[in-house]
Amino acid sequence: MSVRRIWLLLVACAAASIAPSHANAQSWPDKPIKFIVAAPAGSSLDVLARMIGDRLKDRLGQAVVVDDRPAAGGTVATDMVAKSPPDGYTMVISFNGPLAFGPHLYAKLPYDPQKDLAAVIITSSQPNVLAVNASLPIRSVKELVDYAKANPGKLNYASVGNGSSSHLTMELLKVTAGVDIVHVPFNGSPPAVTATIQGETQMIFAVMQPLQAQIQAGKLRALAVTTAKRFALLPDLPTIAEAGYPAFEALAWNGVLVAAATPRPIVQRLNAEMNAILKDPSVKSALNAQGFELVGGTPEDFAALIKSESDKWAPVILKTGARID
């Protein structure tokens, strides 16, 4: 066989291997899409996923099936998508716990967030809110710190899961303020908030959405937010920084991802559709009212956020001594 014929054969084989992927991307989507949520039903992440999924089905012309998989602090859901077929029919809405904290908390995380997943879009980013059971004689961060120092090891805090922003934010406050408060992890925000209003735990860091109704009902008292400056959607709440801890900042963010080898045209289509959804005035109004600050942007923006937050929190996690296994 001549060199030219060998070369033509190699080119043909290469084209054949690429063609199916290109054809699949061109026809996508032609069946329902599974949207896995790394949190339980009723959580803030579930609320966000259902809002996006409902709009996405209309824009894509295919059903978007929301599937809540909250186990192991969201790492199970995230791993499911990392190991799913890279065809755009399985995606996950995950958060900083499984994506940025996990590699530093687990001795053996079953996936690499930066290699096994393709970032699609940042959906929202907002502060955690520090809230306490309203029966406590505490109305500020300073009063909470003083009370905790007077009662070392006697107070409990709820988190929405091991390795979550809710967990790590309180561990950071404990180290920063020098207090001893016992961690009680729950599987998502609904049971964590319930435990706090019932007095099983006395405080919680969580995003505003699951706390809002209980604060309005007078069962929880909001003390502060974790942004460096006051949060535009909650302007009356002071920051932890204002309480005398000027470097304190911890955001809770989330976003959508697919398996790493998903064709680029599919990732770009998902990104474009979700950007349009997040910019929709009715969506913004409904989610802003629940404390969500919607973000959007490019896949590259989300990939950069995952890397920068992982780099930022690695030494913090080492300092707090937080480990999961």
C-alpha positions as CSV (number, residue, x, y, z in Angstrom):
1,M,0.0,0.0,0.0
2,S,1.4,3.4,-0.9
3,V,2.2,6.1,1.6
4,R,-0.6,8.3,0.1
5,R,-3.2,5.5,0.5
6,I,-2.1,4.9,4.1
7,W,-2.4,8.6,4.8
8,L,-5.9,8.8,3.2
9,L,-7.0,5.8,5.2
10,L,-5.8,7.4,8.5
11,V,-7.6,10.6,7.7
12,A,-10.8,8.6,6.9
13,C,-10.6,6.7,10.2
14,A,-10.1,10.0,12.1
15,A,-13.0,11.6,10.4
16,A,-15.2,8.6,11.1
17,S,-14.3,8.7,14.8
18,I,-15.2,12.4,15.0
19,A,-18.3,12.3,12.9
20,P,-20.6,10.6,15.4
21,S,-19.7,13.1,18.2
22,H,-20.4,16.0,15.8
23,A,-23.6,14.4,14.6
24,N,-24.8,13.8,18.2
25,A,-24.0,17.4,19.1
26,Q,-26.0,18.7,16.0
27,S,-29.1,16.6,16.9
28,W,-28.9,17.2,20.7
29,P,-31.3,17.1,22.5
30,D,-33.5,14.4,21.1
31,K,-34.5,12.8,24.5
32,P,-35.2,13.9,28.1
33,I,-32.3,15.4,30.2
34,K,-31.6,14.2,33.7
35,F,-30.8,17.2,36.1
36,I,-29.2,15.8,39.2
37,V,-29.3,18.0,42.3
38,A,-26.5,17.6,44.9
39,A,-28.9,18.4,47.7
40,P,-32.3,17.2,49.0
41,A,-35.8,18.2,48.0
42,G,-36.9,21.5,49.4
43,S,-33.3,22.8,49.7
44,S,-32.2,26.1,48.1
45,L,-30.3,24.1,45.4
46,D,-33.4,22.1,44.6
47,V,-35.5,25.3,44.3
48,L,-32.9,26.8,41.9
49,A,-32.7,23.6,39.9
50,R,-36.5,23.3,39.5
51,M,-36.8,26.9,38.4
52,I,-34.0,26.5,35.8
53,G,-35.2,23.0,34.7
54,D,-38.8,24.2,34.1
55,R,-37.6,27.0,31.8
56,L,-35.0,24.9,30.1
57,K,-37.5,22.2,29.0
58,D,-39.4,24.9,27.1
59,R,-36.3,26.3,25.5
60,L,-34.9,22.9,24.5
61,G,-38.2,21.2,23.7
62,Q,-37.3,18.2,25.9
63,A,-38.3,17.2,29.4
64,V,-35.8,18.0,32.2
65,V,-36.1,15.5,35.0
66,V,-34.9,16.8,38.4
67,D,-33.4,14.1,40.5
68,D,-32.3,15.0,44.1
69,R,-29.3,13.0,45.3
70,P,-28.1,14.6,48.6
71,A,-25.9,11.8,49.9
72,A,-22.4,12.4,51.3
73,G,-22.5,16.2,51.2
74,G,-23.3,16.3,47.4
75,T,-20.2,14.2,46.4
76,V,-22.3,11.2,45.3
77,A,-24.4,13.4,42.9
78,T,-21.3,15.1,41.6
79,D,-19.5,11.8,41.1
80,M,-22.5,10.3,39.2
81,V,-22.2,13.0,36.6
82,A,-18.4,12.8,36.5
83,K,-18.9,9.2,35.5
84,S,-21.9,9.6,33.3
85,P,-21.8,9.3,29.4
86,P,-20.4,12.6,28.0
87,D,-23.5,13.2,25.8
88,G,-25.2,16.2,27.6
89,Y,-28.1,14.1,28.8
90,T,-27.0,14.1,32.5
91,M,-26.0,17.2,34.3
92,V,-25.6,18.3,37.9
93,I,-26.2,21.4,39.9
94,S,-23.4,21.2,42.5
95,F,-21.8,23.7,44.9
96,N,-18.5,24.6,46.6
97,G,-18.5,21.7,49.0
98,P,-18.1,18.9,46.4
99,L,-16.3,21.1,43.9
100,A,-13.8,23.2,45.9
101,F,-13.7,21.9,49.5
102,G,-13.9,18.1,48.8
103,P,-10.4,17.6,47.5
104,H,-9.0,18.9,50.7
105,L,-11.5,17.2,53.1
106,Y,-11.5,13.7,51.7
107,A,-8.4,11.4,51.6
108,K,-9.9,9.8,48.5
109,L,-12.5,11.7,46.6
110,P,-13.7,9.5,43.7
111,Y,-13.5,12.2,41.1
112,D,-11.3,15.2,40.3
113,P,-13.6,18.3,40.1
114,Q,-11.3,20.1,37.6
115,K,-10.5,17.1,35.4
116,D,-13.6,14.8,35.4
117,L,-16.3,17.5,35.0
118,A,-16.9,20.3,32.4
119,A,-18.2,23.5,33.9
120,V,-21.3,24.9,32.2
121,I,-22.3,28.0,34.2
122,I,-22.3,29.6,37.6
123,T,-25.9,29.8,38.7
124,S,-25.8,31.8,41.9
125,S,-23.5,33.2,44.6
126,Q,-24.6,34.6,47.9
127,P,-23.5,34.9,51.5
128,N,-24.3,32.5,54.2
129,V,-26.5,34.0,56.9
130,L,-25.6,33.4,60.6
131,A,-28.9,32.7,62.4
132,V,-29.6,31.6,66.0
133,N,-32.6,30.1,67.8
134,A,-34.7,33.1,68.8
135,S,-34.9,31.9,72.4
136,L,-31.1,32.6,72.9
137,P,-30.3,35.9,74.5
138,I,-28.1,36.8,71.5
139,R,-28.6,39.7,69.1
140,S,-25.1,40.2,67.6
141,V,-22.0,38.3,66.6
142,K,-20.2,39.8,69.5
143,E,-22.9,38.5,71.9
144,L,-22.7,35.1,70.3
145,V,-18.9,34.9,70.7
146,D,-19.1,36.0,74.3
147,Y,-21.9,33.5,75.0
148,A,-19.9,30.7,73.4
149,K,-16.8,31.5,75.3
150,A,-18.8,31.5,78.6
151,N,-20.2,28.1,77.6
152,P,-17.4,26.2,75.8
153,G,-18.5,22.9,74.2
154,K,-22.1,23.4,75.3
155,L,-23.5,24.9,72.1
156,N,-24.2,23.0,68.9
157,Y,-24.4,24.3,65.4
158,A,-26.2,22.7,62.5
159,S,-24.8,22.5,59.0
160,V,-26.4,21.4,55.7
161,G,-23.8,18.6,55.4
162,N,-20.2,17.6,56.0
163,G,-17.9,19.6,53.7
164,S,-20.5,22.2,52.8
165,S,-20.1,26.0,52.9
166,S,-22.4,25.9,55.9
167,H,-19.9,23.6,57.7
168,L,-16.7,25.3,56.7
169,T,-18.0,28.8,57.3
170,M,-18.7,28.0,61.0
171,E,-15.4,26.2,61.4
172,L,-13.7,29.3,60.1
173,L,-15.6,31.5,62.6
174,K,-14.6,29.1,65.4
175,V,-10.9,29.4,64.6
176,T,-11.1,33.1,63.9
177,A,-13.0,34.0,67.1
178,G,-11.5,31.2,69.3
179,V,-14.7,29.5,70.3
180,D,-15.7,25.9,70.9
181,I,-19.0,25.0,69.3
182,V,-20.0,21.4,68.4
183,H,-20.8,20.5,64.8
184,V,-24.0,18.5,64.0
185,P,-24.2,17.8,60.3
186,F,-27.5,17.2,58.5
187,N,-28.4,16.0,55.0
188,G,-29.4,19.3,53.5
189,S,-31.0,22.6,54.7
190,P,-34.5,21.4,55.6
191,P,-33.5,19.1,58.5
192,A,-30.7,21.5,59.6
193,V,-33.1,24.4,59.9
194,T,-35.7,22.3,61.7
195,A,-33.1,21.2,64.2
196,T,-32.2,24.8,64.9
197,I,-35.7,26.1,65.4
198,Q,-36.5,23.1,67.7
199,G,-33.4,23.8,69.8
200,E,-31.5,20.6,69.0
201,T,-28.9,22.9,67.7
202,Q,-28.6,26.6,68.6
203,M,-27.2,28.1,65.4
204,I,-26.6,27.7,61.7
205,F,-24.9,29.2,58.7
206,A,-27.0,28.8,55.6
207,V,-28.1,30.8,52.6
208,M,-31.2,32.9,53.1
209,Q,-33.7,30.9,51.2
210,P,-34.3,28.1,53.8
211,L,-34.0,30.5,56.7
212,Q,-36.3,33.3,55.5
213,A,-39.7,32.0,56.6
214,Q,-38.4,31.0,60.0
215,I,-36.8,34.4,60.6
216,Q,-40.0,36.1,59.5
217,A,-42.0,33.9,61.9
218,G,-39.7,34.9,64.8
219,K,-38.3,31.4,65.3
220,L,-34.8,32.3,64.2
221,R,-32.8,35.5,64.5
222,A,-30.4,36.5,61.8
223,L,-27.2,38.1,63.1
224,A,-24.9,38.6,60.1
225,V,-23.9,37.8,56.6
226,T,-20.6,36.5,55.3
227,T,-19.8,38.9,52.5
228,A,-16.9,41.3,52.8
229,K,-19.4,44.2,52.5
230,R,-23.1,44.3,53.2
231,F,-25.1,42.1,50.8
232,A,-27.4,44.2,48.5
233,L,-30.3,41.8,48.9
234,L,-30.1,41.9,52.7
235,P,-28.8,45.5,53.4
236,D,-29.9,45.6,57.0
237,L,-27.8,42.7,58.1
238,P,-24.2,43.5,59.2
239,T,-21.3,41.5,58.1
240,I,-19.1,39.2,60.2
241,A,-16.3,41.6,59.2
242,E,-18.1,44.5,61.0
243,A,-18.1,42.4,64.2
244,G,-14.3,42.7,64.4
245,Y,-13.1,40.1,62.0
246,P,-12.2,42.2,59.0
247,A,-10.8,39.4,56.8
248,F,-13.8,37.2,57.1
249,E,-15.6,36.3,53.9
250,A,-17.2,33.1,52.8
251,L,-19.6,32.8,49.9
252,A,-22.0,30.0,49.0
253,W,-22.0,29.4,45.3
254,N,-23.3,26.8,42.9
255,G,-23.4,25.9,39.2
256,V,-24.1,23.4,36.5
257,L,-21.7,20.8,35.2
258,V,-21.6,17.9,32.8
259,A,-19.1,15.0,32.2
260,A,-15.7,16.2,31.1
261,A,-15.7,14.9,27.5
262,T,-19.1,16.4,26.6
263,P,-18.9,17.9,23.1
264,R,-18.2,21.6,23.3
265,P,-21.2,22.7,21.2
266,I,-23.5,21.0,23.8
267,V,-21.8,22.8,26.7
268,Q,-22.1,26.1,24.8
269,R,-25.8,25.5,24.0
270,L,-26.5,24.7,27.7
271,N,-24.6,27.8,28.8
272,A,-26.4,30.1,26.3
273,E,-29.9,28.8,27.4
274,M,-29.1,29.0,31.1
275,N,-27.7,32.5,30.8
276,A,-31.0,33.6,29.1
277,I,-33.0,32.0,31.9
278,L,-31.0,33.7,34.6
279,K,-31.5,37.0,32.9
280,D,-35.2,36.6,32.6
281,P,-36.9,39.3,34.7
282,S,-39.5,37.0,36.2
283,V,-36.8,34.5,37.2
284,K,-34.6,37.1,38.7
285,S,-37.5,38.7,40.6
286,A,-38.7,35.3,42.0
287,L,-35.2,34.2,43.0
288,N,-33.9,37.5,44.3
289,A,-36.9,37.6,46.7
290,Q,-35.6,34.3,48.2
291,G,-32.1,35.7,48.7
292,F,-30.5,34.3,45.5
293,E,-28.0,36.5,43.7
294,L,-27.9,35.1,40.1
295,V,-24.6,35.2,38.3
296,G,-24.3,33.5,34.9
297,G,-21.3,34.0,32.6
298,T,-19.1,31.6,30.6
299,P,-18.0,28.0,31.2
300,E,-14.5,29.4,31.6
301,D,-15.7,31.8,34.4
302,F,-17.1,28.8,36.3
303,A,-14.0,26.7,35.8
304,A,-11.8,29.6,37.1
305,L,-14.0,30.0,40.1
306,I,-13.7,26.3,41.1
307,K,-9.9,26.5,40.8
308,S,-9.6,29.8,42.7
309,E,-11.9,28.8,45.5
310,S,-10.1,25.4,45.8
311,D,-6.8,27.2,46.1
312,K,-8.2,29.7,48.6
313,W,-9.8,27.2,50.9
314,A,-7.1,24.6,51.0
315,P,-5.0,26.4,53.7
316,V,-8.2,27.4,55.6
317,I,-9.3,23.8,55.8
318,L,-5.8,22.8,56.9
319,K,-6.0,25.5,59.6
320,T,-9.4,24.5,60.9
321,G,-8.4,20.8,61.0
322,A,-11.7,19.8,59.3
323,R,-11.7,16.3,57.8
324,I,-14.4,14.0,56.7
325,D,-12.6,10.6,56.4
